[in-house]
Amino acid sequence: MNVSQPTVSQHIKDLEARSNVKLFQRVGNRLVLTDAGRELLAVTDKLMAVSEDVDRMLDRRQFPATGKLSLASDSPRLAAQVTREMLEQRPDLNITLRLATMAEITSGVENGTIDAGISVDPPLGDATLLISPIRTDHLCAALAQDHPLAAADSISLAQLARERLVFRDKSSRTRVLAERAMAFENLAPRRVMDFGSREIIREAVAHGVGVAIFSVLDCMPDPRIRYLAIDAGKMKLSFVEHAIIRRDRKKLPEVSLFLETIKTLAQTPKGDQ
């Protein structure tokens, strides 16, 4: 809400005093709505919905649709989901999609060559960019089905460190997270190999070349591969994917549709995605 907690508390007190109606009551350490508060919330929800309809109507006049959206992402699967959902809403929308690094995405959105981006843990604090979390993803290990550890339910960092690990490159988020977790446990991987793409890495795993680390959402079904949870001790092997747009372009119809789609996906349980 971009206001401090004491300011919110004062607004609540002023509203209750002006209306002479108790809207909140304290239960333990929490504030909960009274019956009157719940009735007011229901009416307010309707009022806000009408207000948003007014804004959208005026925005359409001020920001006419172009029918085009350029999207860049470092998460192919999420980008594909977003594209599919947007096309269901706007079948005529012309979307261009490309893979890019986090730096390329943020700079492209900032200078206007990219309309919207999806990236893992981008730097916050840029006043020109609107950065919104979409979902959290976790890492798991990928092993060949005939690997000696494939029958286990999980694999430890120490066990991973003893394996031959395959990654895309030194800057890959999975590699950075895994090596950071190993370093925290004073471990170092026995051997690391750089491969060019996820497809090559999957084939390498399936043929027993080494063990890979994927995000859970990138664990494509493959009868040749077994995916295991990683026991990382105190470390959390997870990251957050974010939507990135320029603040002054959020009312463009295509960018607005992108934000609405992202919001819907963020509220959808992972199993339904």
HELIX and SHEET records of a PDB file:
HELIX    1   1 GLN A    5  SER A   19  1                                  15    
HELIX    2   2 ASP A   35  GLN A   62  1                                  28    
HELIX    3   3 PRO A   76  GLN A   89  1                                  14    
HELIX    4   4 MET A  102  ASN A  111  1                                  10    
HELIX    5   5 LEU A  157  ALA A  161  1                                   5    
HELIX    6   6 ARG A  173  PHE A  184  1                                  12    
HELIX    7   7 ARG A  198  ALA A  206  1                                   9    
HELIX    8   8 VAL A  216  ASP A  218  5                                   3    
HELIX    9   9 ARG A  247  ARG A  249  5                                   3    
HELIX   10  10 PRO A  253  GLN A  267  1                                  15    
HELIX   11  11 LYS A  270  ASP A  272  5                                   3    
SHEET    1   A 2 PHE A  24  VAL A  27  0                                        
SHEET    2   A 2 ARG A  30  LEU A  33 -1                                        
SHEET    1   B 8 ASN A  94  LEU A  99  0                                        
SHEET    2   B 8 LYS A  68  SER A  73  1                                        
SHEET    3   B 8 ALA A 116  VAL A 120  1                                        
SHEET    4   B 8 SER A 238  ARG A 246 -1                                        
SHEET    5   B 8 LEU A 129  ALA A 144 -1                                        
SHEET    6   B 8 VAL A 211  SER A 215 -1                                        
SHEET    7   B 8 ARG A 164  PHE A 167  1                                        
SHEET    8   B 8 ARG A 191  ASP A 194  1                                        
SHEET    1   C 7 ASN A  94  LEU A  99  0                                        
SHEET    2   C 7 LYS A  68  SER A  73  1                                        
SHEET    3   C 7 ALA A 116  VAL A 120  1                                        
SHEET    4   C 7 SER A 238  ARG A 246 -1                                        
SHEET    5   C 7 LEU A 129  ALA A 144 -1                                        
SHEET    6   C 7 ILE A 225  ASP A 231 -1                                        
SHEET    7   C 7 SER A 154  SER A 156  1                                        
END                                                                             
